[in-house]
């Protein structure tokens, strides 16, 4: 049985101990053992897994972002992202909080619409100025072919 298989039976602690002993004996041996354990994936931190590993990580991150987005966008029965907030025990305060948060969400939506209209107006102004400048510049004569 090869030594690597024997050490794999003991797991990561055996590889760590071998690396430490290698550094204690002679630093290039320790460095070689460290490079081997990381490169072979025995420590779980090398390039093992290739592109599938990163694809899996990106899919996990995307699913977490989708979950957060669904929680924050108000996709719950009451329609508000904060309607499922725990009650304070004071019904008057809970009603006030719900109403205030609804009003703030409405103001946020209105402000986003305002910014969109503002951007559109700015783009339209710039485009109109470009077209006016283009109409007013003299046409350049096409270069005459010399014979």
NORVEN-V374332 format. One record per backbone hydrogen bond with DSSP energy under -1.0 kcal/mol. CO is the residue of the C=O (numbers start at 1). NH is the residue of the N-H. Records with the same first field share a line. If there is no record, write none. Layout:
CO: NH  NH
This chain:
2: 6
3: 7
4: 8
5: 9
7: 11
11: 15
12: 16
13: 17
14: 18
15: 19
16: 20
17: 21
18: 22
19: 23
20: 24
21: 25
22: 26
26: 29  30
27: 31
28: 32
29: 33
30: 34
31: 35
32: 36
33: 37
34: 38
35: 39
36: 40
37: 42  43
47: 50
50: 54
51: 55
52: 56
53: 57
54: 58
55: 59
56: 60
57: 61
58: 62
59: 63
60: 64
61: 65
62: 66
63: 67
64: 68
65: 69
66: 70
67: 71
68: 72
69: 73
70: 75
74: 76
76: 79
82: 85
90: 94
91: 95
92: 96
93: 97
94: 98
95: 99
96: 100
97: 101
98: 102
99: 103
100: 104
101: 105
102: 106
103: 107
104: 108
105: 109
106: 110
107: 111
108: 112
109: 113
110: 114
111: 115
112: 116
113: 117
114: 118
115: 119
116: 120
117: 121
118: 122
119: 123
120: 124
121: 125
122: 126
123: 127
124: 128
125: 129
126: 130
127: 131
128: 132
129: 133
130: 134
131: 135
132: 136
133: 137
